[in-house]
Amino acid sequence: MYQLAILGVGKMGSAILNGIMKSCLYKKEDILLYVHSDEKLDYYSKNGYQVTNNVERVFEDSKIILLAIKPQMFPQVLESSKKYDYTARCVISIAAGLSISYIEGYFQNAFVVRAMPNTPAQIGRGVTTVCSNDSSNIYFHSAMNIFNSIGVAYEIEEDKMDDSLALNGSMPAYLYVFAKAFIEDAKENGIDFETAKKLAVESIKSSCDMILESDDSIDTLITNVCSKGGTTLAGLDELKKNNFEETIKKCARACANRSKELSK
Ligand SMILES: NC(=O)c1ccc[n+]([C@@H]2O[C@H](COP(=O)([O-])OP(=O)(O)OC[C@H]3O[C@@H](n4cnc5c(N)ncnc54)[C@H](OP(=O)(O)O)[C@@H]3O)[C@@H](O)[C@H]2O)c1
């Protein structure tokens, strides 16, 4: 039996596979990859992986099954999963908005882990929230190892998954919008794109490190950048006039509410 099967090797599936291989968590011969396209079948088999486009091999023959296909593909791809029993086996889903009980409907008697990684997993710096249907899940540690191999993983209760989605799963998109607006303004004012990108992104990275590493509160860190009548305050006043903080909170709620809608 394979130690691990990855069902879907797209953006997230391949990022997870890379993390696992870099961390030497499993050997190639212990992993089964389920791929959809012939190109990927060729590519991964030429690279020494066990690959299949017969999904039933995954259901029959794997201890841990990691689902990395899009949520809308579940009914079609997982149709035949219900024929098998998954006692003492584990299913890990990274599908946005799909609850543990929904996954249990496809995999009877399985330990189920639901996880939400984010796209920086592609450079080994993902942030993943993880929860399980059973506190005695013998595979939970393995699941945490898998997600720690693509960055850092935090255990969280399932009922917090939707409300925390903006903090990790969707955060990259929100932060990209923030960075893009500053970079575009700089470009419009004569600073070349590459210089603007480096200045903005390095400042975002180091400021984020300050939040993590400094003993000061975020409010104090903000105050420390400002002087009365100065440049930073002029910009912050503009953000305040435009309800920036309220808008960000609305963005986080819209993200959480959509996740709740999808799980119905
Ligand atoms: N992207 C994110 O920010 C993010 C973050 C957290 C969680 N997720 C979750 O991660 C999962 C995968 O997302 P992704 O961004 O990695 O998607 P993706 O890059 O589009 O990958 C989807 C995978 O599904 C395969 N596939 C397509 N059609 C199929 C079919 N008819 N039958 C079987 N397999 C099929 C594709 O195979 P081929 O390439 O061979 O066609 C591909 O490997 C989703 O559930 C998503 O909710 C994504």
The ligand as an SDF file (V2000), in Angstrom:
LIG
                    3D

 48 52  0  0  0  0  0  0  0  0999 V2000
   -4.8590   28.2800   -5.2020 N   0  0  0  0  0  0  0  0  0  0  0  0
   -5.0150   28.6240   -3.9160 C   0  0  0  0  0  0  0  0  0  0  0  0
   -4.7540   29.7460   -3.4730 O   0  0  0  0  0  0  0  0  0  0  0  0
   -5.4930   27.5830   -2.9310 C   0  0  0  0  0  0  0  0  0  0  0  0
   -5.2690   27.7910   -1.5700 C   0  0  0  0  0  0  0  0  0  0  0  0
   -5.7100   26.8240   -0.6720 C   0  0  0  0  0  0  0  0  0  0  0  0
   -6.3830   25.7120   -1.1180 C   0  0  0  0  0  0  0  0  0  0  0  0
   -6.6170   25.5650   -2.4480 N   0  0  0  0  0  0  0  0  0  0  0  0
   -7.3460   24.3800   -2.8660 C   0  0  0  0  0  0  0  0  0  0  0  0
   -6.4350   23.5300   -3.5290 O   0  0  0  0  0  0  0  0  0  0  0  0
   -7.1410   22.7190   -4.4590 C   0  0  0  0  0  0  0  0  0  0  0  0
   -6.4070   22.7190   -5.7790 C   0  0  0  0  0  0  0  0  0  0  0  0
   -6.3160   24.0430   -6.2250 O   0  0  0  0  0  0  0  0  0  0  0  0
   -5.1710   24.4850   -7.2460 P   0  0  0  0  0  0  0  0  0  0  0  0
   -5.1150   25.9680   -7.1680 O   0  0  0  0  0  0  0  0  0  0  0  0
   -3.9510   23.6730   -7.0380 O   0  0  0  0  0  0  0  0  0  0  0  0
   -5.8910   24.0530   -8.6260 O   0  0  0  0  0  0  0  0  0  0  0  0
   -5.2230   23.6750  -10.0430 P   0  0  0  0  0  0  0  0  0  0  0  0
   -3.8560   24.2300  -10.1630 O   0  0  0  0  0  0  0  0  0  0  0  0
   -6.2440   24.0280  -11.0730 O   0  0  0  0  0  0  0  0  0  0  0  0
   -5.1090   22.0790   -9.9430 O   0  0  0  0  0  0  0  0  0  0  0  0
   -6.2360   21.2410  -10.0520 C   0  0  0  0  0  0  0  0  0  0  0  0
   -5.8200   19.8300  -10.3750 C   0  0  0  0  0  0  0  0  0  0  0  0
   -6.9880   19.0890  -10.7430 O   0  0  0  0  0  0  0  0  0  0  0  0
   -6.7070   18.3220  -11.8990 C   0  0  0  0  0  0  0  0  0  0  0  0
   -7.9100   18.1270  -12.7370 N   0  0  0  0  0  0  0  0  0  0  0  0
   -8.4760   19.0010  -13.5860 C   0  0  0  0  0  0  0  0  0  0  0  0
   -9.5800   18.4570  -14.1500 N   0  0  0  0  0  0  0  0  0  0  0  0
   -9.6920   17.2160  -13.6380 C   0  0  0  0  0  0  0  0  0  0  0  0
  -10.6110   16.1580  -13.8220 C   0  0  0  0  0  0  0  0  0  0  0  0
  -11.6610   16.2730  -14.6260 N   0  0  0  0  0  0  0  0  0  0  0  0
  -10.3950   15.0230  -13.1620 N   0  0  0  0  0  0  0  0  0  0  0  0
   -9.3580   14.8940  -12.3290 C   0  0  0  0  0  0  0  0  0  0  0  0
   -8.4660   15.8670  -12.0920 N   0  0  0  0  0  0  0  0  0  0  0  0
   -8.6300   17.0180  -12.7460 C   0  0  0  0  0  0  0  0  0  0  0  0
   -5.6820   19.0840  -12.6600 C   0  0  0  0  0  0  0  0  0  0  0  0
   -4.9450   18.1500  -13.4110 O   0  0  0  0  0  0  0  0  0  0  0  0
   -4.1900   18.5170  -14.7780 P   0  0  0  0  0  0  0  0  0  0  0  0
   -3.2940   19.6690  -14.4700 O   0  0  0  0  0  0  0  0  0  0  0  0
   -3.4980   17.2500  -15.1160 O   0  0  0  0  0  0  0  0  0  0  0  0
   -5.2900   18.8920  -15.7340 O   0  0  0  0  0  0  0  0  0  0  0  0
   -4.8470   19.6940  -11.5340 C   0  0  0  0  0  0  0  0  0  0  0  0
   -3.8450   18.8060  -11.1230 O   0  0  0  0  0  0  0  0  0  0  0  0
   -8.5660   23.2790   -4.5370 C   0  0  0  0  0  0  0  0  0  0  0  0
   -9.4330   22.4610   -3.8030 O   0  0  0  0  0  0  0  0  0  0  0  0
   -8.4630   24.6360   -3.8830 C   0  0  0  0  0  0  0  0  0  0  0  0
   -9.6610   25.0020   -3.2100 O   0  0  0  0  0  0  0  0  0  0  0  0
   -6.1460   26.4460   -3.3660 C   0  0  0  0  0  0  0  0  0  0  0  0
  1  2  1  0
  2  3  2  0
  2  4  1  0
  4  5  1  0
  4 48  2  0
  5  6  2  0
  6  7  1  0
  7  8  2  0
  8  9  1  0
  8 48  1  0
  9 10  1  0
  9 46  1  0
 10 11  1  0
 11 12  1  0
 11 44  1  0
 12 13  1  0
 13 14  1  0
 14 15  2  0
 14 16  1  0
 14 17  1  0
 17 18  1  0
 18 19  2  0
 18 20  1  0
 18 21  1  0
 21 22  1  0
 22 23  1  0
 23 24  1  0
 23 42  1  0
 24 25  1  0
 25 26  1  0
 25 36  1  0
 26 27  1  0
 26 35  1  0
 27 28  2  0
 28 29  1  0
 29 30  1  0
 29 35  2  0
 30 31  1  0
 30 32  2  0
 32 33  1  0
 33 34  2  0
 34 35  1  0
 36 37  1  0
 36 42  1  0
 37 38  1  0
 38 39  2  0
 38 40  1  0
 38 41  1  0
 42 43  1  0
 44 45  1  0
 44 46  1  0
 46 47  1  0
M  CHG  2   8   1  16  -1
M  END
$$$$
